[in-house]
């Protein structure tokens, strides 16, 4: 199987897993408004479309990698998506596709959440970068940039919301201890 086909299958399997796992989430007690979510949802949706189909309209790849380079990028995408799965399973019923507070919500600061505050976004960004590098599509990089910006916006919204809902001190202590998206990166003051 060619790496480009394999990465497409990988993303399809991940999406199906993510949809199936949504039924495991606890109901939300409080959530942000649709207006607060609109910009990050728009950025990630447009970014995903541009990454998925950009190579069909932008004139071909910027480069061609050999088989070893292609499979290395596929492996990087697998690792990124595996990180998201670990984070999703670790979060359990507290997970939500939107910014919410669940019953008995608390700061999760162990497992993948000890490395970054938003490991699902970190893993997705890594897998998306690997996919864009494999596709070598100029528009694909635009799509990844849009999606990364969308994840950053959503993470900022989550952090404001969780600080309000869980307490500034509880969430603030976690922010000072663990970086937002880049392992071993800068922490928040």
N, C-alpha and C positions, 0 to 999 in steps of 0.2 A: 504494500500500500504506500502510496506517495505521501510525504509529510504534510502537504497541503490538504489532502483528503483526510488524513489522520487527525489533523487539528480541527477540521470541521466536525468530524465524528466526536472528538473529545468535547467540543463546545456543546454539541447536541446532547450528549450523555449528561454533561453537567447541568444544562438547562432543565432536562427532564427530572434529574435528581432534585434540583432546587424547587421545582414545582411540586413534586411529591412531598418534599419535606415541609412545605408551607402548611399542610394540614396538621402538623405537629405543634405549631405555635399556639400559645395561650391567647385567649381573647384580650384585646387592648382595653385598658381602663381609661386612658387618655391618649390623644394623638394630636399632632400638629395639624394645621389647616391645609386644605388643598392649595391655597395660595402660597403658603410657605414652602410647599413641596414642588410647585410648578417649575421653577427655574432648574433645579437639579434634575428633575424628571425629563424636562425638555432637552437639556444638555446630554444626558446619558442616552436618551432614545435616538437623538439625531446622530450622536457619536457612534452608536452601535450600527446604525444603518450605513453611515459613511464608511466605517471599517469593513462591514460585510460586503458592500458592493462597489466600493471605491475603485478597486482594481479592474472592474469591468468598464470603467469610463475614463480612467486617467492615463491611458496610453501605455500601460505595461509596467513591469517592475523596474525599480531603480538599479537593482543588482540581482545576480543569480548566485546562490550559494551552492556548494557541493553537498552531497548527501550527508556527510558528517555534520556540517553546519546546520542543515535543515533539521536533522534529528535532534541536535543539541537544543535548538529553539523549541522543538516540540516537547522535549524533556523539561525545559524551563516552564513552558505553559502547563504541563502536568503538575509540576511542583507548585506553581502559583495557585492552580485550582485545588490541589490537595490541601493547601493552607486554608483556603476558604471553607472547604468541607470540614476540616478539623475545627475551625472557629465556629461554624454553624452547629456542628454536633455538640461542641463544648458549651455553647450558649443555650442550647436546648430550647425549652418553651419560651424563653425570654426573647427569642429572635422575632423580628418583624420586617417585612419588606418596606414599611414606612416607619416614620419616627413616632414611636409610641412608648407608653409606660404600661407594664403588665402588673397583675397582682403579684405581690411579694418581689417586685423589681428591686434589684440591688446592683452595686458596682461589681462587675466580674473582672478580676484582676490577676487571674492565674491562667495556666494553659497558654494558648496563643495570645491572650489578652495581657499577658505579662511582657510581651515583646513590643506590641503596638496596641493602641486603643481601638483601632478599627482594622483588625486583621482580614476581614472579608474584603474590604476595599484594597488593602495592600496586596492580597493574593490576586484579586481581579486585575489590578493595574499591572502586576508582573506578568500575568498570563496574556493580557492584552498587548503589552509591549512585545512579548515574544511572538505573538501572532502577527503584529504589524511588521516586525523585522523579517519574519518568514515570508510574508506576502510582498514586502518591499514596495508597497504602494504609497505614493505621495499622499493621496487622500486617506489612506489607512492611518497614517500618522496624525492627520487632522482629526480623524475619528477618535483615536486614542487620547489625544489632547482634550477633546471635548468631554469624553467620558471621565477622564481623570479630574478635570475641573468640576464636573457634576458630582463625583464622589467626594471631592474636597468640600464642595458646598453642602452636601448632605451631612458629612461628618461634622462640620461647623454647626449646622442646625441641630444635630443630635447632641452635641456637647452643650449648647445653650439650654436645650430642652431638659437634658438629664441633670444639669446643674440646678435648674429650677425644681425639677420633680424629686430628685434624690438628695438635694442639699448642696449648696455651694462648697461647703467644707469637705464633704465625702467625695464628691466628684473632683473637686479642686486638688485634693491630695493625690488622687489617681493621675490627674493631668500633670502634676509636678514630677511624678515618679516614672511615667511611661510615655514614650513619644507617640505622636498622633498616627503617622502612616509609615515612617521609615524606621525600621529597627535600628537601635543605637543612635537615632537622630536626636534633634533638639526636643526638649520638653517644653511644656507651656509654663509660663510664670504663675 
